[in-house]
């Protein structure tokens, strides 16, 4: 479930679709891959490590699991992701979570 299952063709189409997504500028929606029912991070582009999996919902919800850091996080804003402020809030939540981890 947490392994990228996209073919190269599907990956290319996903990249084109995500490039027009409001979440992109805040790090959301760019996990890199798709497992069975959830996003799977296939590259490190921000705060989260490869292997993190979960999903950002359109109603301002976000849930991810990070096996490497033994971390699960959920944020429930119930503010639609059609405006940039919601995406910023979700991004700030995850940034704060990862900043709080004491290696």
C-alpha positions as CSV (number, residue, x, y, z in Angstrom):
1,X,0.0,0.0,0.0
2,X,2.9,2.4,0.7
3,X,5.0,1.7,-2.4
4,X,4.7,3.9,-5.5
5,X,2.6,2.0,-8.0
6,X,2.6,4.6,-10.8
7,X,3.9,3.6,-14.2
8,X,6.2,6.1,-15.9
9,X,3.3,7.3,-18.1
10,X,1.1,7.8,-15.1
11,X,3.9,9.6,-13.2
12,X,4.4,12.0,-16.1
13,X,0.6,12.8,-16.2
14,X,0.6,13.2,-12.4
15,X,3.5,15.7,-12.6
16,X,1.6,17.8,-15.2
17,X,-1.6,17.8,-13.1
18,X,0.3,18.7,-9.9
19,X,2.1,21.6,-11.5
20,X,-1.2,23.5,-11.8
21,X,-2.3,22.7,-8.2
22,X,-2.6,25.5,-5.6
23,X,-0.8,23.3,-3.1
24,X,2.4,23.0,-5.0
25,X,3.9,26.3,-3.8
26,X,3.6,25.1,-0.2
27,X,5.0,21.6,-0.7
28,X,1.7,19.8,-0.7
29,X,0.7,17.5,-3.6
30,X,4.3,16.9,-4.6
31,X,5.0,13.6,-2.8
32,X,6.1,12.0,-6.0
33,X,4.1,8.8,-6.1
34,X,0.9,7.0,-5.4
35,X,0.3,3.7,-3.5
36,X,-3.0,1.9,-3.0
37,X,-5.2,4.8,-1.9
38,X,-2.7,7.4,-0.7
39,X,0.3,9.6,-1.7
40,X,3.7,8.1,-1.2
41,X,6.8,10.3,-0.9
42,X,9.4,9.1,-3.4
43,X,11.9,12.0,-3.1
44,X,12.9,14.5,-0.4
45,X,11.8,18.0,-1.5
46,X,11.1,19.5,1.9
47,X,10.8,18.4,5.5
48,X,9.5,14.9,5.1
49,X,11.6,11.8,4.4
50,X,11.2,9.4,1.6
51,X,8.6,6.7,2.7
52,X,6.2,9.1,4.3
53,X,2.6,8.3,3.1
54,X,-0.9,9.8,3.5
55,X,-3.1,12.4,1.9
56,X,-4.2,16.0,1.9
57,X,-8.0,16.3,1.7
58,X,-9.9,18.9,-0.2
59,X,-11.7,20.0,2.9
60,X,-8.5,21.2,4.7
61,X,-7.6,17.9,6.3
62,X,-4.2,16.2,6.2
63,X,-2.9,13.0,7.5
64,X,0.4,11.3,7.1
65,X,2.5,8.5,8.6
66,X,6.3,8.5,8.7
67,X,7.7,5.1,9.5
68,X,11.3,6.4,9.7
69,X,10.4,8.8,12.6
70,X,7.6,6.6,14.0
71,X,5.3,9.5,13.5
72,X,1.6,9.9,12.6
73,X,0.0,13.4,12.3
74,X,-3.5,14.6,11.5
75,X,-4.7,18.1,11.1
76,X,-8.4,18.8,10.6
77,X,-9.2,22.4,9.6
78,X,-12.4,21.9,7.6
79,X,-11.5,24.9,5.5
80,X,-11.5,24.1,1.8
81,X,-8.2,23.8,0.0
82,X,-9.4,26.0,-2.8
83,X,-7.7,29.0,-1.2
84,X,-3.9,29.4,-0.6
85,X,-4.4,30.0,3.2
86,X,-5.6,26.5,3.8
87,X,-2.5,25.0,2.0
88,X,-0.2,27.3,4.0
89,X,-1.8,26.2,7.3
90,X,-1.3,22.5,6.4
91,X,2.3,23.2,5.3
92,X,3.0,25.1,8.5
93,X,1.6,22.3,10.6
94,X,3.9,19.7,9.0
95,X,6.9,22.0,9.1
96,X,6.3,22.6,12.8
97,X,5.9,18.8,13.5
98,X,9.2,18.0,11.8
99,X,11.0,20.9,13.5
100,X,9.9,19.5,16.8
101,X,11.6,16.2,16.2
102,X,14.7,16.0,18.3
103,X,17.1,13.7,16.5
